Amino acid sequence: MNLLRPLYLCGVYFSGYSYALVRAAVAGAFDLIPGIGATIGISLICLIILPQGILLSLKVLVGCIVLQQVEENLLMPRIMQGSININPVIMFFALLVGARVAGLVGVFLSLPIAGVVIGILDIDEIRGEKTEEPSG
């Protein structure tokens, strides 16, 4: 998600590198690719910064990795679970199957298809929220 664009900007800016806005925009654009996009963006930015100094590149790398991990492991499951009501494990499985079946297009289409299938078949066991069990 693009929650990281402003955070990338802060990370690159406070590390002391010039053209921070351009670098953050590039990293944020790569973040649109599900799964590996953020890693590609961070790697590209660190390679571009590397001639300025290894220490500067490492500071940007560590900062961006921390931000990416916070987003991917804390924010995204909660946001996606609330918006499409799918269990995070099922979301991960749907992404893997989509990538295997149709590549990058499958990654983009896997979550909407999984949400439609769960909605049509009315499968309560794999929804994101717990349902009330009938008493009696």
N, C-alpha and C positions, 0 to 999 in steps of 0.2 A: 504494500500500500504506500501511498505517498505521505504517510505521517512522518516519514524520515527526512523529507526535503528540508524543512526548517532546521531540524536537528543536525543534518549533514552540514548545512550552512554554518551553524554555530561551531561545530567541531572543526571544520576546515578553517574558519575565520580565526578562532581562538588559538589555533596551532601556529598562527603567524604566517600563513601562506597567502600570497597575493592572488587575486582572481578567485576568491572563495565562492562568489556567487555562481560563476560559470562552472566550477568544479562540482558544487552542490547540485546544480541543475543536471549535469551529466549523470551523477550518481543517482539522483532521483528519477531520471528518465529510465535508467536501467532497472530501477526498482519496480517498474511496471511489469516486468517479466516475472511471472510467478516462480517461486522456488529458488532459482539460481541467479536471477537478475541482480539482486542487491550485491551478491558476492562478485559478480563480474564488474559492476559499477565501482565498488570499493577497490578492487584490484587495479582497474584502469586508472583511477585517481591516484593510487599510491605509486604506480609506475610513472605517471606523469610528474609527480612530486619528487620522485627519487633523485633526479639530478640536483635538486636543491639541498639534499642532505639526507642521509639515512635516518638520523634521529627524527627529523621532521616527518618523513614518510612513515616511520613506525608510530609516531604519536597519532597521526591521522588514521592509520590502520587500526590501532587499538581502540581509538575513540569510535570509529565507525562500526567495528565488530561488536563492541558493547551495545551501541544503539540498535544494531540489527538484531542482536539476540534478545534484547528487551522487547522489541516490536514483534518478532516472530514467535517468541515463547510466552509472552505475557499478554500483549495487546491483541494480536490477530485472532487467537482462538476465542477470546471473549467477544470480540466484535463480530466475527463471522458466525459464531454460535447464536448470538442474539438476532442477527439479521436473516439468516436462512434456516435456523433451527435444525442444524445437523450436528451430531456428535463429532467432536474434533478427530477422533480415530477414524470415523467413516469419511470425514473430509480428506484426511491424509491418504486413505486407501483409494478414494475416488481420484485424487490427483495422480497417484501412482498408476492406476489402471488407465486413466486418460492419457498420460504420457506414453505409456507402453503401446496403446492401441493407435493413437493418432498423433503422437509427437507433441509439438508445441501447441497446435490447434486443440488437441485433446486436453492439454492442461487448462487452457482457457475455458473450454466447454464442459469439463468434468463436474465442477461444482453445481452449475445450473441444472445439468442433466440429473445429477444425484438428488438435488432438491425436488425436482419434478417427480422423479420415480418414487421418492419417499412420500411425497404429497398425494400422488395418485393411488399408491398401494396402501396408504394410511398405516405405515409401519411405525408404531409407537416406540418400539424397543431401540430404534436407532435415532430417535429425535434428540435434539440437544438438551431439552428440558425434561425433567421427570414428570410423568403423568400420574394422576391419582389412580390407585388401584381400587377396584370396586370392593366394598366391604360386604361380607355376608356369605 
